């Protein structure tokens, strides 16, 4: 099967033969306002009944996005920092939530961001923080609970934390190369590897997308993935469902 998709079929057959169901979830970052790219993502995920969690930038969003999402019942909303603004120096990796500003200032922005998102989206909100660039000063994490956050979502394997983690682990974008879609066969291989870890008790497959920069190859990959998983008994879940099964620290 072209692109290594047979490997995914085989792994999902292994889950089925064992009487188990594989869990996937989808997080899409950098939403702020309605766009044609967002419409395409919402239409595609809606066609396959895939819940999508949009990490929304509070400083730049408003009623227009809330109105658009009111027509997309499968879309949930998380808090994407405050303004997605880099405060690191040029020699450092980009960070909005790093140690570069007074901690009280950063925490006040996060509290304001949660308030803005909750006011706009109500019950659609998951009180989960998605740090811009998936980076956060470790010293801020113990403070998130008192601000009203119930979970944190970054990228990569989970690490011990004083808050529940729902991490993404498969990024479709080739950020350091073409800045388009990564090779489909490589992505399928990573998904299969994550499924093997999940089979042994690890995290579900967490797909990370950025609708504003998707090329045609990203869209075709996602459509093929949704097609394959819809035929193989995969369960696409929301972070709300995943959190319900996680113990509180």
Secondary structure per residue as TSV (DSSP state, phi and psi in degrees):
chain	resnum	aa	ss	phi	psi
A	1	X	-	360.0	132.8
A	2	X	G	-60.3	140.0
A	3	X	G	78.0	9.9
A	4	X	G	80.9	11.3
A	5	X	H	-65.1	-25.0
A	6	X	H	-60.5	-32.7
A	7	X	H	-60.4	-39.0
A	8	X	H	-69.7	-43.8
A	9	X	H	-55.8	-45.3
A	10	X	H	-63.8	-41.9
A	11	X	H	-67.0	-40.5
A	12	X	H	-68.9	-31.4
A	13	X	H	-62.7	-38.3
A	14	X	H	-61.8	-41.9
A	15	X	H	-62.1	-44.8
A	16	X	H	-63.6	-43.1
A	17	X	H	-62.1	-28.3
A	18	X	T	-87.9	2.5
A	19	X	T	72.2	27.4
A	20	X	-	-118.8	158.7
A	21	X	-	-118.7	127.6
A	22	X	-	-81.6	137.5
A	23	X	E	-103.0	135.8
A	24	X	E	-125.4	155.4
A	25	X	E	-146.6	159.9
A	26	X	E	-127.5	126.2
A	27	X	E	-120.3	131.3
A	28	X	E	-122.6	128.3
A	29	X	E	-101.5	158.6
A	30	X	E	81.1	22.0
A	31	X	E	-71.6	145.5
A	32	X	-	-148.0	-38.8
A	33	X	S	-147.2	163.4
A	34	X	-	-64.2	137.4
A	35	X	-	-144.3	166.2
A	36	X	H	-63.0	-35.9
A	37	X	H	-65.3	-39.3
A	38	X	H	-67.7	-41.0
A	39	X	H	-56.9	-42.4
A	40	X	H	-63.4	-42.7
A	41	X	H	-63.6	-46.5
A	42	X	H	-65.1	-38.1
A	43	X	H	-66.0	-44.0
A	44	X	H	-65.7	-47.6
A	45	X	H	-66.7	-35.0
A	46	X	H	-65.3	-38.8
A	47	X	H	-59.7	-33.2
A	48	X	T	-105.2	8.9
A	49	X	T	54.9	42.1
A	50	X	-	-97.6	116.1
A	51	X	-	-62.4	134.8
A	52	X	E	-123.8	131.5
A	53	X	E	-102.7	115.7
A	54	X	E	-91.5	122.8
A	55	X	E	-84.9	107.9
A	56	X	E	-102.0	135.4
A	57	X	-	-82.7	109.8
A	58	X	G	-61.0	-38.6
A	59	X	G	-65.4	-21.7
A	60	X	G	-121.6	15.4
A	61	X	-	-111.2	174.0
A	62	X	-	-171.7	-156.4
A	63	X	H	-64.7	-27.7
A	64	X	H	-62.6	-43.4
A	65	X	H	-68.1	-40.5
A	66	X	H	-59.2	-41.6
A	67	X	H	-65.3	-39.9
A	68	X	H	-65.4	-42.9
A	69	X	H	-72.5	-19.0
A	70	X	T	-62.7	-18.9
A	71	X	T	-100.2	13.1
A	72	X	-	-135.1	82.7
A	73	X	T	-65.1	-17.3
A	74	X	T	-87.6	0.0
A	75	X	E	-98.8	131.7
A	76	X	E	-115.7	168.7
A	77	X	E	-130.7	134.2
A	78	X	E	-121.2	172.2
A	79	X	E	-99.3	120.3
A	80	X	-	-101.9	73.0
A	81	X	-	64.9	-140.0
A	82	X	S	-119.6	-61.5
A	83	X	S	-124.6	6.7
A	84	X	-	51.3	48.1
A	85	X	-	-111.4	132.2
A	86	X	-	-81.4	127.7
A	87	X	-	-115.0	5.1
A	88	X	S	-83.6	161.8
A	89	X	-	-75.6	168.8
A	90	X	T	-62.8	-22.0
A	91	X	T	-88.9	-5.5
A	92	X	S	-106.4	162.2
A	93	X	-	-67.5	147.2
A	94	X	-	-62.7	137.8
A	95	X	-	-151.3	136.3
A	96	X	S	-97.5	-33.4
A	97	X	B	-107.8	36.8
A	98	X	S	-90.6	-168.7
A	99	X	T	-89.1	24.7
A	100	X	T	-89.3	-10.5
A	101	X	S	-132.1	164.4
A	102	X	-	-56.3	138.2
A	103	X	H	-59.6	-38.2
A	104	X	H	-62.6	-35.3
A	105	X	H	-65.7	-45.4
A	106	X	H	-64.7	-44.6
A	107	X	H	-65.1	-36.5
A	108	X	H	-64.2	-39.3
A	109	X	H	-64.0	-42.3
A	110	X	H	-64.6	-41.7
A	111	X	H	-62.9	-42.0
A	112	X	H	-63.9	-40.3
A	113	X	H	-62.2	-44.2
A	114	X	H	-62.1	-38.9
A	115	X	H	-64.4	-43.7
A	116	X	H	-61.9	-48.4
A	117	X	H	-65.0	-40.6
A	118	X	H	-65.9	-40.7
A	119	X	H	-64.1	-38.8
A	120	X	H	-76.3	-38.8
A	121	X	H	-116.3	-8.4
A	122	X	G	53.6	-126.4
A	123	X	G	-67.0	-13.2
A	124	X	G	-73.4	-15.1
A	125	X	E	-79.4	134.3
A	126	X	E	-101.2	121.6
A	127	X	E	-72.7	66.2
A	128	X	E	-122.8	131.9
A	129	X	E	-92.2	128.3
A	130	X	-	-113.1	100.9
A	131	X	-	-65.1	135.4
A	132	X	G	-54.8	139.6
A	133	X	G	60.7	13.7
A	134	X	G	61.0	30.0
A	135	X	-	-128.7	137.7
A	136	X	B	-149.5	139.5
A	137	X	-	-60.7	125.8
A	138	X	H	-58.5	-25.9
A	139	X	H	-70.8	-17.5
A	140	X	H	-82.7	-26.2
A	141	X	H	-58.8	-43.5
A	142	X	T	-63.5	-16.2
A	143	X	T	-89.4	-11.5
A	144	X	H	-64.5	-37.8
A	145	X	H	-59.1	-42.9
A	146	X	H	-70.8	-17.2
A	147	X	H	-81.6	-14.0
A	148	X	T	111.7	-1.1
A	149	X	-	-79.6	140.2
A	150	X	-	-109.8	-8.9
A	151	X	E	-157.6	162.5
A	152	X	E	-130.2	138.9
A	153	X	-	-129.9	114.9
A	154	X	-	-120.0	-154.2
A	155	X	B	-122.6	134.2
A	156	X	S	114.5	-174.0
A	157	X	S	-63.2	149.4
A	158	X	-	-69.7	148.0
A	159	X	-	-125.9	156.6
A	160	X	-	-56.2	134.3
A	161	X	-	-153.5	155.2
A	162	X	S	-83.1	18.1
A	163	X	S	-147.1	153.8
A	164	X	E	-69.6	141.6
A	165	X	E	-111.7	135.2
A	166	X	-	-129.7	86.9
A	167	X	-	-90.7	147.6
A	168	X	B	-80.6	152.6
A	169	X	-	-141.6	-2.4
A	170	X	E	-129.4	111.0
A	171	X	E	-102.1	123.1
A	172	X	-	-77.4	-15.9
A	173	X	B	-92.6	141.6
A	174	X	-	-94.1	78.1
A	175	X	T	-66.3	-30.6
A	176	X	T	-100.4	6.6
A	177	X	T	-128.4	-105.0
A	178	X	T	-75.1	-18.2
A	179	X	S	61.0	20.7
A	180	X	S	-114.6	-154.4
A	181	X	B	-71.5	142.5
A	182	X	-	-72.1	162.8
A	183	X	-	-55.6	130.0
A	184	X	H	-60.6	-40.7
A	185	X	H	-65.4	-36.6
A	186	X	H	-65.9	-43.2
A	187	X	H	-62.3	-43.8
A	188	X	H	-61.6	-41.7
A	189	X	H	-60.1	-39.7
A	190	X	H	-68.3	-38.1
A	191	X	H	-63.7	-43.2
A	192	X	H	-62.6	-41.7
A	193	X	H	-63.3	-39.9
A	194	X	H	-68.3	-36.1
A	195	X	H	-62.8	-38.3
A	196	X	H	-64.4	-40.4
A	197	X	H	-65.9	-40.5
A	198	X	H	-64.4	-37.4
A	199	X	H	-60.3	-32.9
A	200	X	T	-89.5	7.2
A	201	X	T	111.5	6.4
A	202	X	-	-84.4	-171.3
A	203	X	-	-68.9	155.8
A	204	X	-	-66.7	169.2
A	205	X	E	-72.0	121.5
A	206	X	E	-114.7	103.9
A	207	X	E	-83.8	132.0
A	208	X	E	-113.9	125.1
A	209	X	E	-130.3	165.2
A	210	X	-	-138.1	90.4
A	211	X	G	-56.0	-30.1
A	212	X	G	-67.8	-19.5
A	213	X	G	-119.7	14.4
A	214	X	-	-68.4	137.6
A	215	X	-	-102.2	-179.3
A	216	X	H	-62.3	-32.4
A	217	X	H	-65.9	-35.5
A	218	X	H	-64.5	-46.8
A	219	X	H	-63.6	-40.4
A	220	X	H	-68.9	-36.0
A	221	X	H	-63.6	-47.1
A	222	X	H	-63.2	-42.0
A	223	X	H	-63.0	-42.5
A	224	X	H	-64.7	-41.6
A	225	X	H	-61.8	-43.8
A	226	X	H	-64.1	-38.7
A	227	X	H	-62.5	-49.1
A	228	X	H	-61.8	-46.3
A	229	X	H	-70.3	-30.4
A	230	X	H	-68.7	-23.3
A	231	X	T	-95.5	-3.6
A	232	X	T	-123.1	22.8
A	233	X	T	70.5	21.1
A	234	X	-	-73.7	148.3
A	235	X	E	-109.6	109.1
A	236	X	E	-83.9	121.9
A	237	X	-	-119.0	161.3
A	238	X	-	-93.2	158.2
A	239	X	H	-57.6	-28.9
A	240	X	H	-61.0	-42.8
A	241	X	H	-67.9	-41.0
A	242	X	H	-64.3	-43.8
A	243	X	H	-61.7	-34.6
A	244	X	H	-60.5	-24.3
A	245	X	T	-98.4	3.0
A	246	X	S	-102.2	136.6
A	247	X	-	-71.4	148.7
A	248	X	-	-76.0	140.3
A	249	X	-	-59.7	360.0
